[in-house]
Amino acid sequence: MTQPQTNSPSPRGRHQDEALTVRILDAALEAIADHGPEGARLAEIARMAGTSQQALHRRWPDKAGLMLAALEHGLAGLSDLRAGRAGFQRTTAGELAAFLSQACQRLCGTVLGRALARLPRNAQGCPMAQLVAGLEDDWRLALRQMLIATPFEAALAARIELVTGFLRLQTGAPQPPQQRLIEDTAALVLGLIAPAQPQSPGSAEAALPGL
């Protein structure tokens, strides 16, 4: 994580200094969510944190460093997101739905989710884009650990990319999707939703040619 610069204050001063640092990081993350990393203003961040711009500059040499530190600070809230394995109490579909539900609770209707939605993607050499790529790689690893050595191991990469794409689309949404949608998504990715009474070619209700 991008660490702020410090001057080794006393224990009491260190506690106050750390509390101010957290307020600054929270304010910076909210500024990114509202305006994007380019539109965020140091003066506004300092005002929201109840401090001065000098306090920001003492901790981070430039705005880019603060933006990166704020995002890392926000992403730390996802560090305990884990994908479980099917067991006695829950199926693989249930585990996948639980993983999606937990992720969406933290990515939808939250400051972190809105901030992530404003970040550049696939920008070569951009540290913030690399953070997003790293987050998605963490999702892929967790999903791989969930699905490996199960009946759903076939087409594993495709299933993982479908789930990653779903989370990418949900990031920054005003609110989490309904639980039914999450459960249907998990079942669909795992191939557990069968076609509903497919029509025979000679049926009057069969699809028209080309449709």
CYANA upper distance limits for C-alpha pairs under 8 A (distance plus 0.5 A):
  1 MET  CA     69 ALA  CA      7.26
  1 MET  CA     72 GLU  CA      6.69
  1 MET  CA     73 HIS  CA      8.34
  2 THR  CA     65 GLY  CA      7.78
  2 THR  CA     68 LEU  CA      7.55
  2 THR  CA     69 ALA  CA      5.56
  2 THR  CA     72 GLU  CA      7.92
  3 GLN  CA     69 ALA  CA      7.68
  4 PRO  CA     58 ARG  CA      8.46
  4 PRO  CA     59 ARG  CA      4.87
  4 PRO  CA     60 TRP  CA      6.08
  5 GLN  CA     58 ARG  CA      7.00
  5 GLN  CA     59 ARG  CA      4.96
  5 GLN  CA     60 TRP  CA      6.90
  6 THR  CA     58 ARG  CA      8.22
  6 THR  CA     59 ARG  CA      7.14
  8 SER  CA     14 ARG  CA      7.74
  9 PRO  CA     13 GLY  CA      6.01
  9 PRO  CA     14 ARG  CA      5.76
 10 SER  CA     14 ARG  CA      6.18
 11 PRO  CA     15 HIS  CA      6.73
 12 ARG  CA     16 GLN  CA      6.93
 13 GLY  CA     17 ASP  CA      6.41
 14 ARG  CA     18 GLU  CA      6.54
 15 HIS  CA     19 ALA  CA      6.71
 16 GLN  CA     20 LEU  CA      6.72
 17 ASP  CA     21 THR  CA      6.70
 18 GLU  CA     22 VAL  CA      6.79
 19 ALA  CA     23 ARG  CA      6.86
 20 LEU  CA     24 ILE  CA      6.67
 20 LEU  CA     49 ALA  CA      7.85
 21 THR  CA     25 LEU  CA      6.70
 22 VAL  CA     26 ASP  CA      6.57
 23 ARG  CA     27 ALA  CA      6.57
 23 ARG  CA     49 ALA  CA      5.71
 24 ILE  CA     28 ALA  CA      6.52
 24 ILE  CA     45 ILE  CA      7.26
 24 ILE  CA     46 ALA  CA      7.40
 24 ILE  CA     48 MET  CA      8.30
 24 ILE  CA     49 ALA  CA      5.63
 24 ILE  CA     56 LEU  CA      8.08
 25 LEU  CA     29 LEU  CA      6.61
 25 LEU  CA     66 LEU  CA      8.08
 25 LEU  CA     69 ALA  CA      7.60
 25 LEU  CA     70 ALA  CA      5.21
 25 LEU  CA     73 HIS  CA      7.34
 26 ASP  CA     30 GLU  CA      6.80
 26 ASP  CA     49 ALA  CA      8.43
 26 ASP  CA     70 ALA  CA      7.33
 26 ASP  CA     73 HIS  CA      8.49
 26 ASP  CA     74 GLY  CA      8.34
 27 ALA  CA     31 ALA  CA      6.68
 27 ALA  CA     45 ILE  CA      5.92
 27 ALA  CA     46 ALA  CA      8.30
 27 ALA  CA     48 MET  CA      6.35
 27 ALA  CA     49 ALA  CA      6.38
 28 ALA  CA     32 ILE  CA      6.76
 28 ALA  CA     40 ALA  CA      8.07
 28 ALA  CA     45 ILE  CA      6.08
 28 ALA  CA     66 LEU  CA      7.93
 28 ALA  CA     67 MET  CA      7.15
 28 ALA  CA     70 ALA  CA      6.40
 29 LEU  CA     33 ALA  CA      6.75
 29 LEU  CA     67 MET  CA      7.93
 29 LEU  CA     70 ALA  CA      5.79
 29 LEU  CA     71 LEU  CA      6.85
 29 LEU  CA     74 GLY  CA      7.62
 29 LEU  CA    111 VAL  CA      7.58
 29 LEU  CA    112 LEU  CA      7.56
 29 LEU  CA    115 ALA  CA      7.10
 30 GLU  CA     34 ASP  CA      6.67
 30 GLU  CA    111 VAL  CA      6.40
 30 GLU  CA    112 LEU  CA      8.34
 30 GLU  CA    115 ALA  CA      7.65
 31 ALA  CA     35 HIS  CA      6.32
 31 ALA  CA     36 GLY  CA      7.50
 31 ALA  CA     37 PRO  CA      8.18
 31 ALA  CA     40 ALA  CA      5.76
 31 ALA  CA     41 ARG  CA      8.00
 31 ALA  CA     44 GLU  CA      8.37
 31 ALA  CA     45 ILE  CA      7.26
 32 ILE  CA     36 GLY  CA      4.73
 32 ILE  CA     37 PRO  CA      5.43
 32 ILE  CA     39 GLY  CA      7.96
 32 ILE  CA     40 ALA  CA      6.25
 32 ILE  CA     67 MET  CA      8.19
 32 ILE  CA    115 ALA  CA      5.80
 32 ILE  CA    118 ARG  CA      7.84
 33 ALA  CA    111 VAL  CA      6.48
 33 ALA  CA    112 LEU  CA      7.66
 33 ALA  CA    113 GLY  CA      8.34
 33 ALA  CA    114 ARG  CA      5.34
 33 ALA  CA    115 ALA  CA      4.25
 33 ALA  CA    116 LEU  CA      7.96
 33 ALA  CA    117 ALA  CA      8.38
 33 ALA  CA    118 ARG  CA      7.23
 34 ASP  CA     40 ALA  CA      8.36
 34 ASP  CA    114 ARG  CA      8.13
 34 ASP  CA    115 ALA  CA      7.94
 35 HIS  CA     39 GLY  CA      5.33
 35 HIS  CA     40 ALA  CA      5.98
 36 GLY  CA     40 ALA  CA      6.59
 36 GLY  CA    115 ALA  CA      7.41
 36 GLY  CA    118 ARG  CA      5.84
 36 GLY  CA    119 LEU  CA      7.40
 37 PRO  CA     67 MET  CA      7.05
 37 PRO  CA    118 ARG  CA      8.12
 37 PRO  CA    119 LEU  CA      7.72
 40 ALA  CA     44 GLU  CA      8.25
 40 ALA  CA     45 ILE  CA      8.26
 41 ARG  CA     45 ILE  CA      6.86
 42 LEU  CA     46 ALA  CA      6.57
 42 LEU  CA     53 GLN  CA      7.01
 42 LEU  CA     56 LEU  CA      8.37
 42 LEU  CA     63 LYS  CA      7.88
 43 ALA  CA     47 ARG  CA      6.71
 43 ALA  CA     52 SER  CA      8.25
 43 ALA  CA     53 GLN  CA      6.70
 44 GLU  CA     48 MET  CA      6.64
 45 ILE  CA     49 ALA  CA      6.66
 46 ALA  CA     50 GLY  CA      6.54
 46 ALA  CA     51 THR  CA      5.61
 46 ALA  CA     52 SER  CA      5.75
 46 ALA  CA     53 GLN  CA      6.06
 46 ALA  CA     56 LEU  CA      7.70
 47 ARG  CA     51 THR  CA      6.60
 47 ARG  CA     52 SER  CA      7.59
 51 THR  CA     55 ALA  CA      7.16
 52 SER  CA     56 LEU  CA      7.47
 53 GLN  CA     57 HIS  CA      6.86
 54 GLN  CA     58 ARG  CA      6.61
 55 ALA  CA     59 ARG  CA      7.12
 56 LEU  CA     60 TRP  CA      6.67
 56 LEU  CA     66 LEU  CA      8.43
 57 HIS  CA     61 PRO  CA      6.00
 57 HIS  CA     62 ASP  CA      7.25
 60 TRP  CA     65 GLY  CA      6.33
 60 TRP  CA     66 LEU  CA      6.32
 61 PRO  CA     65 GLY  CA      7.32
 62 ASP  CA     66 LEU  CA      7.23
 63 LYS  CA     67 MET  CA      6.69
 64 ALA  CA     68 LEU  CA      6.70
 65 GLY  CA     69 ALA  CA      6.62
 66 LEU  CA     70 ALA  CA      6.56
 67 MET  CA     71 LEU  CA      6.87
 68 LEU  CA     72 GLU  CA      6.75
 68 LEU  CA    127 PRO  CA      7.89
 68 LEU  CA    128 MET  CA      6.90
 69 ALA  CA     73 HIS  CA      6.53
 70 ALA  CA     74 GLY  CA      6.74
 71 LEU  CA     75 LEU  CA      6.58
 71 LEU  CA    112 LEU  CA      8.41
 71 LEU  CA    115 ALA  CA      8.45
 71 LEU  CA    128 MET  CA      8.39
 72 GLU  CA     76 ALA  CA      6.73
 72 GLU  CA    131 LEU  CA      8.36
 73 HIS  CA     77 GLY  CA      8.04
 74 GLY  CA     78 LEU  CA      8.39
 74 GLY  CA    112 LEU  CA      6.42
 75 LEU  CA     79 SER  CA      7.51
 75 LEU  CA    112 LEU  CA      7.98
 78 LEU  CA    103 ALA  CA      8.43
 78 LEU  CA    106 ARG  CA      8.04
 81 LEU  CA     99 PHE  CA      8.11
 81 LEU  CA    102 GLN  CA      7.81
 81 LEU  CA    103 ALA  CA      7.66
 82 ARG  CA     99 PHE  CA      7.55
 82 ARG  CA    142 ALA  CA      6.94
 83 ALA  CA     95 GLU  CA      7.48
 83 ALA  CA     96 LEU  CA      7.74
 83 ALA  CA     99 PHE  CA      6.19
 83 ALA  CA    142 ALA  CA      5.82
 83 ALA  CA    143 LEU  CA      6.83
 83 ALA  CA    145 GLN  CA      7.91
 83 ALA  CA    146 MET  CA      6.45
 84 GLY  CA     95 GLU  CA      6.32
 84 GLY  CA     96 LEU  CA      8.40
 84 GLY  CA     99 PHE  CA      8.24
 84 GLY  CA    146 MET  CA      6.48
 85 ARG  CA     92 THR  CA      7.14
 85 ARG  CA     95 GLU  CA      7.05
 85 ARG  CA    145 GLN  CA      8.35
 85 ARG  CA    146 MET  CA      5.75
 85 ARG  CA    147 LEU  CA      8.30
 86 ALA  CA     90 ARG  CA      6.03
 86 ALA  CA     91 THR  CA      5.24
 86 ALA  CA     92 THR  CA      5.20
 86 ALA  CA     94 GLY  CA      8.28
 86 ALA  CA     95 GLU  CA      6.83
 86 ALA  CA    146 MET  CA      8.31
 87 GLY  CA     91 THR  CA      6.89
 90 ARG  CA     94 GLY  CA      6.06
 90 ARG  CA     95 GLU  CA      6.90
 91 THR  CA     95 GLU  CA      6.68
 92 THR  CA     96 LEU  CA      6.61
 92 THR  CA    146 MET  CA      8.16
 92 THR  CA    147 LEU  CA      8.13
 93 ALA  CA     97 ALA  CA      6.59
 93 ALA  CA    183 GLU  CA      8.16
 93 ALA  CA    186 ALA  CA      6.31
 93 ALA  CA    187 ALA  CA      6.47
 93 ALA  CA    190 LEU  CA      7.72
 94 GLY  CA     98 ALA  CA      6.58
 94 GLY  CA    183 GLU  CA      8.16
 94 GLY  CA    186 ALA  CA      8.40
 95 GLU  CA     99 PHE  CA      6.69
 96 LEU  CA    100 LEU  CA      6.71
 96 LEU  CA    146 MET  CA      8.40
 96 LEU  CA    186 ALA  CA      6.38
 97 ALA  CA    101 SER  CA      6.51
 97 ALA  CA    182 ILE  CA      6.40
 97 ALA  CA    183 GLU  CA      5.80
 97 ALA  CA    185 THR  CA      8.31
 97 ALA  CA    186 ALA  CA      5.98
 98 ALA  CA    102 GLN  CA      6.63
 99 PHE  CA    103 ALA  CA      6.68
100 LEU  CA    104 CYS  CA      6.52
100 LEU  CA    167 LEU  CA      8.00
100 LEU  CA    182 ILE  CA      7.17
101 SER  CA    105 GLN  CA      6.65
101 SER  CA    176 PRO  CA      8.47
101 SER  CA    179 GLN  CA      7.80
101 SER  CA    182 ILE  CA      7.22
102 GLN  CA    106 ARG  CA      7.21
103 ALA  CA    107 LEU  CA      6.66
103 ALA  CA    167 LEU  CA      8.10
104 CYS  CA    108 CYS  CA      5.96
104 CYS  CA    167 LEU  CA      7.64
104 CYS  CA    170 GLN  CA      7.41
104 CYS  CA    171 THR  CA      7.83
104 CYS  CA    176 PRO  CA      5.98
104 CYS  CA    177 PRO  CA      7.95
105 GLN  CA    109 GLY  CA      8.26
105 GLN  CA    176 PRO  CA      6.36
106 ARG  CA    110 THR  CA      6.91
106 ARG  CA    112 LEU  CA      7.98
106 ARG  CA    113 GLY  CA      7.44
107 LEU  CA    112 LEU  CA      6.95
107 LEU  CA    113 GLY  CA      4.62
107 LEU  CA    114 ARG  CA      8.14
107 LEU  CA    170 GLN  CA      7.68
107 LEU  CA    171 THR  CA      5.50
107 LEU  CA    172 GLY  CA      6.51
107 LEU  CA    173 ALA  CA      8.08
107 LEU  CA    176 PRO  CA      8.32
108 CYS  CA    113 GLY  CA      6.14
108 CYS  CA    114 ARG  CA      8.15
108 CYS  CA    170 GLN  CA      7.04
108 CYS  CA    171 THR  CA      6.20
108 CYS  CA    172 GLY  CA      5.63
108 CYS  CA    173 ALA  CA      5.31
108 CYS  CA    174 PRO  CA      6.28
108 CYS  CA    175 GLN  CA      5.41
108 CYS  CA    176 PRO  CA      5.53
109 GLY  CA    113 GLY  CA      7.34
109 GLY  CA    114 ARG  CA      7.94
109 GLY  CA    172 GLY  CA      6.99
109 GLY  CA    173 ALA  CA      6.50
109 GLY  CA    174 PRO  CA      4.96
109 GLY  CA    175 GLN  CA      5.07
109 GLY  CA    176 PRO  CA      7.37
110 THR  CA    114 ARG  CA      6.86
110 THR  CA    172 GLY  CA      7.72
110 THR  CA    174 PRO  CA      8.41
111 VAL  CA    115 ALA  CA      6.58
112 LEU  CA    116 LEU  CA      6.64
112 LEU  CA    172 GLY  CA      8.35
113 GLY  CA    117 ALA  CA      6.71
113 GLY  CA    171 THR  CA      5.72
113 GLY  CA    172 GLY  CA      4.77
113 GLY  CA    173 ALA  CA      7.98
114 ARG  CA    118 ARG  CA      7.11
114 ARG  CA    171 THR  CA      7.59
114 ARG  CA    172 GLY  CA      4.70
114 ARG  CA    173 ALA  CA      7.98
115 ALA  CA    119 LEU  CA      7.32
115 ALA  CA    172 GLY  CA      7.89
116 LEU  CA    132 VAL  CA      7.91
116 LEU  CA    171 THR  CA      7.61
116 LEU  CA    172 GLY  CA      7.52
117 ALA  CA    171 THR  CA      6.60
117 ALA  CA    172 GLY  CA      5.85
119 LEU  CA    128 MET  CA      7.30
119 LEU  CA    129 ALA  CA      7.17
119 LEU  CA    132 VAL  CA      8.42
120 PRO  CA    128 MET  CA      7.68
120 PRO  CA    129 ALA  CA      6.03
121 ARG  CA    129 ALA  CA      5.62
121 ARG  CA    132 VAL  CA      7.83
121 ARG  CA    133 ALA  CA      8.38
122 ASN  CA    129 ALA  CA      6.77
123 ALA  CA    129 ALA  CA      6.44
124 GLN  CA    129 ALA  CA      8.21
125 GLY  CA    129 ALA  CA      8.38
125 GLY  CA    130 GLN  CA      7.99
126 CYS  CA    130 GLN  CA      6.74
127 PRO  CA    131 LEU  CA      6.82
128 MET  CA    132 VAL  CA      7.11
129 ALA  CA    133 ALA  CA      6.74
130 GLN  CA    134 GLY  CA      6.50
131 LEU  CA    135 LEU  CA      6.73
132 VAL  CA    136 GLU  CA      6.84
133 ALA  CA    137 ASP  CA      6.65
134 GLY  CA    138 ASP  CA      6.74
135 LEU  CA    139 TRP  CA      6.98
136 GLU  CA    140 ARG  CA      6.75
136 GLU  CA    164 THR  CA      7.28
137 ASP  CA    141 LEU  CA      6.70
138 ASP  CA    142 ALA  CA      6.71
139 TRP  CA    143 LEU  CA      6.62
139 TRP  CA    164 THR  CA      7.41
140 ARG  CA    144 ARG  CA      6.51
140 ARG  CA    160 ILE  CA      6.59
140 ARG  CA    161 GLU  CA      8.15
140 ARG  CA    164 THR  CA      7.56
141 LEU  CA    145 GLN  CA      6.72
142 ALA  CA    146 MET  CA      6.82
143 LEU  CA    147 LEU  CA      6.69
143 LEU  CA    160 ILE  CA      6.83
144 ARG  CA    148 ILE  CA      6.16
144 ARG  CA    156 LEU  CA      7.95
144 ARG  CA    160 ILE  CA      7.63
147 LEU  CA    152 PHE  CA      6.55
147 LEU  CA    153 GLU  CA      6.24
147 LEU  CA    156 LEU  CA      7.91
148 ILE  CA    152 PHE  CA      8.02
148 ILE  CA    153 GLU  CA      5.83
148 ILE  CA    156 LEU  CA      8.28
149 ALA  CA    153 GLU  CA      6.61
152 PHE  CA    156 LEU  CA      7.54
152 PHE  CA    190 LEU  CA      6.86
155 ALA  CA    159 ARG  CA      6.86
156 LEU  CA    160 ILE  CA      6.70
157 ALA  CA    161 GLU  CA      6.70
158 ALA  CA    162 LEU  CA      6.72
159 ARG  CA    163 VAL  CA      6.92
159 ARG  CA    189 VAL  CA      6.32
159 ARG  CA    190 LEU  CA      7.72
160 ILE  CA    164 THR  CA      6.62
161 GLU  CA    165 GLY  CA      6.43
162 LEU  CA    166 PHE  CA      6.74
162 LEU  CA    189 VAL  CA      7.45
163 VAL  CA    167 LEU  CA      6.87
163 VAL  CA    189 VAL  CA      7.84
164 THR  CA    168 ARG  CA      6.62
165 GLY  CA    169 LEU  CA      6.68
166 PHE  CA    170 GLN  CA      6.78
167 LEU  CA    171 THR  CA      6.58
170 GLN  CA    176 PRO  CA      8.05
170 GLN  CA    177 PRO  CA      8.39
177 PRO  CA    181 LEU  CA      6.96
177 PRO  CA    182 ILE  CA      7.30
178 GLN  CA    182 ILE  CA      7.08
179 GLN  CA    183 GLU  CA      6.64
180 ARG  CA    184 ASP  CA      6.55
181 LEU  CA    185 THR  CA      6.49
182 ILE  CA    186 ALA  CA      6.77
183 GLU  CA    187 ALA  CA      6.71
184 ASP  CA    188 LEU  CA      6.44
185 THR  CA    189 VAL  CA      6.60
186 ALA  CA    190 LEU  CA      6.82
187 ALA  CA    191 GLY  CA      6.63
187 ALA  CA    192 LEU  CA      5.47
187 ALA  CA    193 ILE  CA      6.59
188 LEU  CA    192 LEU  CA      6.30
188 LEU  CA    193 ILE  CA      6.05
199 GLN  CA    203 SER  CA      6.75
199 GLN  CA    205 GLU  CA      7.42
199 GLN  CA    206 ALA  CA      5.99
200 SER  CA    206 ALA  CA      7.10
201 PRO  CA    206 ALA  CA      6.55
202 GLY  CA    206 ALA  CA      7.50
207 ALA  CA    211 LEU  CA      6.64
